[in-house]
Amino acid sequence: MDKNYDITVEQLKELLEKDETINLIDVREEHEYEDDNLGGILIPLGEVPDRLGELEGMKGQEIYIHCRSGARSGRAKNFLISQGFEKVHNVLGGIMAYRDME
């Protein structure tokens, strides 16, 4: 399997329910995060290039990225891969699909 595979919201929910620490990055804007969040680290998509230093320690680890619908997180995933990150996973459908599942 590709090390940078995408995951479903159901798979993310399973990870969150295990009560283990995961590297979850939320690339939405601050007002979206305040309204509804899953406890991930907020780094809005436009800030990702300037905040790479905060993510350096995650290189080689599993990183899960989500946004509202999966589009911004897909762009963030591709950017991180271009910067040498491995094991970067986009959450398909984003928080909208996650909330629809509940």
C-alpha positions in Angstrom: 0.0 0.0 0.0 1.1 3.5 -0.7 2.6 5.1 2.4 0.6 8.3 1.7 -2.8 6.7 1.4 -6.0 8.6 2.2 -8.3 7.5 5.0 -12.1 7.7 5.5 -13.8 9.5 8.3 -14.7 6.1 9.8 -11.0 5.1 9.9 -10.2 8.5 11.6 -13.0 7.9 14.2 -11.5 4.5 15.0 -8.1 6.1 15.6 -9.6 8.8 17.8 -11.6 6.3 19.8 -8.4 4.3 20.6 -7.4 7.1 23.0 -3.9 7.1 21.6 -2.1 10.3 20.6 -2.1 10.8 16.8 -0.7 13.6 14.7 -3.9 15.3 13.6 -3.6 18.5 11.7 -6.6 20.7 11.0 -5.9 23.1 8.0 -9.2 25.0 8.2 -9.4 28.7 9.3 -9.5 29.7 13.0 -13.2 30.5 13.0 -14.1 27.1 11.5 -11.9 25.4 14.1 -13.6 27.3 16.9 -17.0 26.3 15.7 -16.2 22.6 15.4 -13.0 20.7 15.9 -11.6 17.2 16.6 -8.8 18.3 18.8 -6.1 18.5 16.1 -3.4 21.1 15.8 -4.8 24.1 13.9 -2.5 25.2 11.0 -4.6 27.0 8.4 -3.6 25.9 4.9 -2.1 29.3 4.0 0.2 29.1 7.0 1.5 25.6 6.4 4.7 26.7 4.4 5.6 29.2 7.1 5.0 26.7 10.0 6.9 23.7 8.6 9.3 23.9 11.6 6.5 22.9 13.9 5.9 19.8 11.9 9.6 18.7 11.5 9.4 16.4 14.5 6.6 14.5 12.8 8.7 13.4 9.8 8.6 9.7 9.6 5.5 9.5 11.7 1.9 9.0 10.6 0.3 12.4 10.0 -3.5 12.8 9.4 -4.8 16.0 7.8 -8.4 17.2 7.7 -10.4 20.2 6.7 -14.0 21.0 6.0 -14.5 18.7 2.9 -11.1 17.1 2.1 -9.9 19.6 -0.6 -7.6 21.8 1.5 -6.2 18.8 3.4 -5.5 17.2 0.1 -3.4 20.2 -1.0 -1.7 20.3 2.4 -0.9 16.6 2.1 0.7 17.1 -1.4 2.7 20.0 -0.1 4.1 18.1 2.9 5.0 15.2 0.7 6.9 17.6 -1.6 8.8 18.7 1.5 10.0 15.2 2.3 7.3 14.1 4.7 6.2 10.5 4.5 3.1 8.7 5.8 0.8 11.7 5.2 -2.9 10.9 5.1 -5.8 13.0 3.9 -9.1 12.5 5.7 -11.6 12.1 2.8 -14.8 14.2 3.2 -13.4 16.2 6.0 -15.3 17.3 9.1 -18.5 17.5 7.2 -18.4 13.8 6.5 -17.3 13.1 10.0 -20.2 14.9 11.5 -22.6 13.3 9.0 -21.5 9.9 10.3 -22.5 10.7 13.9 
